[in-house]
Amino acid sequence: MSAAGNPRVERVEAAGQAPARVGESPVWRVAEQALYWVDIPAQKIVRLRLDSGERSEWLLPEKVACIAFDRRGSVLAGCETGLFAVALNEASADAATQAVRGNEPVKVTGRKLAAPVFACADMRFNDGRCDRQGRFWSGTMVQDMAAANPAGALYRFDAHGVLSAPVVDGLITQNGLGWSPDGTTMYLSDSHPSRRKIWAFDYDVETGEPRNRRVFADLNHYVGRPDGAAVDADGCYWICANDAGQLLRFTPHGKLDRQIAVPATKPAMCAFGGRNLDTLFVTSIRPAAGASEHDGHVFAVHPGASGLPEPEFAGEL
């Protein structure tokens, strides 16, 4: 296993900004050359234009855990009560004046697209993204992780606006969604301390059905908990090892071959971006106690691998 030559890890946020409490769902939007991410409990979507350092924030009416874009730039957001369409571009004029108003976030509302029948109270969506064909996938979880309640499930939302029945159930803290470059392998993790597993599935690109679930990597044998993930152009799977301050790369055969330390104890999710898609952006969580100056910030590393453009939602929001 390689330590990846100790690549340099840098903080990328605009100077002076407060850290996120739970930074998640980084998405590099090629059309804007900008990085988006969310702060779940703060109910915010954040955008950073790397070239200028311009930062914009949008405040939603409820917690937002994951986002994807459609071709027009509208956002599909997995929130507390369901999936929402959010038009950030309609607030762009307000966003441009944020600096004048002291960088206050622009308040936006969303249009509810669909909602599952939650198995119990106090649940929300968690990790989510589109497959290579533009179907949106996201899972639910009980917000009180200490309860270790396996009431979570994984859902598919297609271009026709149909939310599936649970495709995978029995999840405590759903995470780690990703697809191989050809789309025929789907990855999923459960990051709860009692699970710490990553699974692979054979994925039918025509029907959007995963089959043949098997353990891809068991982080009980490595470090940390498997949080959010990214797949590079070579088909290797990068996972944030939460609680261990590490990024781990597994080959398509499930062999750990790269390990990179990041300054934050709780890296949460990673995504490839930058002009050549050769930068790995990493969001992080700020612990309630004992946080360092780096926890809750976003980082960039050049790992010597490149990614693929993040798929857009195939429907119209």
TAWO-V902282 format. One record per residue. RES is the residue in one letter. NEAR is the number of other C-alpha atoms within 12 Angstrom. Layout:
RES_NEAR, RES_NEAR
//
This chain:
M_14, S_18, A_20, A_23, G_16, N_18, P_22, R_20, V_28, E_22, R_28, V_33, E_35, A_24, A_16, G_12, Q_24, A_21, P_31, A_36, R_30, V_37, G_47, E_51, S_53, P_45, V_47, W_40, R_35, V_25, A_20, E_22, Q_24, A_30, L_47, Y_44, W_49, V_49, D_41, I_39, P_26, A_26, Q_33, K_39, I_48, V_43, R_39, L_33, R_27, L_27, D_16, S_15, G_18, E_26, R_34, S_40, E_37, W_40, L_30, L_34, P_25, E_29, K_37, V_43, A_47, C_49, I_49, A_48, F_43, D_30, R_21, R_23, G_27, S_28, V_44, L_47, A_52, G_51, C_45, E_34, T_29, G_33, L_42, F_36, A_33, V_36, A_29, L_37, N_22, E_20, A_22, S_21, A_13, D_22, A_30, A_24, T_19, Q_21, A_17, V_11, R_13, G_15, N_23, E_21, P_29, V_33, K_25, V_27, T_26, G_30, R_23, K_23, L_27, A_30, A_31, P_33, V_21, F_25, A_22, C_18, A_17, D_20, M_34, R_42, F_45, N_51, D_49, G_51, R_51, C_40, D_41, R_31, Q_29, G_31, R_37, F_44, W_51, S_52, G_49, T_47, M_43, V_30, Q_29, D_19, M_23, A_14, A_17, A_22, N_27, P_30, A_31, G_39, A_39, L_43, Y_42, R_38, F_40, D_33, A_25, H_18, G_24, V_19, L_25, S_26, A_22, P_26, V_26, V_31, D_24, G_23, L_37, I_37, T_45, Q_50, N_48, G_48, L_47, G_46, W_45, S_33, P_29, D_21, G_31, T_27, T_34, M_41, Y_50, L_50, S_48, D_49, S_43, H_35, P_26, S_22, R_29, R_35, K_36, I_42, W_37, A_33, F_30, D_24, Y_27, D_20, V_23, E_15, T_16, G_30, E_28, P_30, R_20, N_18, R_20, R_21, V_22, F_32, A_35, D_30, L_34, N_20, H_15, Y_25, V_30, G_33, R_41, P_52, D_51, G_49, A_50, A_52, V_44, D_35, A_26, D_22, G_28, C_32, Y_48, W_51, I_56, C_50, A_47, N_44, D_32, A_27, G_36, Q_36, L_53, L_43, R_39, F_34, T_23, P_28, H_20, G_26, K_22, L_28, D_20, R_27, Q_30, I_36, A_35, V_40, P_33, A_40, T_33, K_45, P_49, A_55, M_54, C_52, A_50, F_43, G_39, G_32, R_23, N_19, L_32, D_23, T_32, L_46, F_49, V_57, T_54, S_48, I_41, R_34, P_25, A_13, A_10, G_12, A_21, S_19, E_20, H_32, D_34, G_39, H_44, V_49, F_40, A_37, V_34, H_27, P_35, G_24, A_28, S_29, G_38, L_35, P_30, E_41, P_32, E_35, F_35, A_27, G_28, E_23, L_31
//
